[in-house]
Amino acid sequence: MPRVTVRYFAGARAAAGVTSEVLELPDGARVSDALETVSLRHGDDLKRVLGASSFLLDAVAVHDLGAALPTGAELDVLPPFAGG
């Protein structure tokens, strides 16, 4: 059972109400499974932020939400940032 740490930044942190959390997901879980789990846990505000966010899996950009989640992985949620 993969244990994955989800870390939230900026608007994602505000929407989730936490800076990070550990998920225990079933074997074979994908990035999309983690995102669905946190959406259900934290509600529509976070779901909207996730729809506009990009993600890092162990510090590497995720381009495929079907990517497998190894146990001990860190999944970072990066909403769009304003400014320059």
Secondary structure, 3 states (H helix, E strand, C coil): CCEEEEEECCHHHHHHCCCEEEEECCCCCEHHHHHHHHHHHHCHHHHHHHHHCEEEECCEECCCCCCECCCCCEEEEECCCCCC
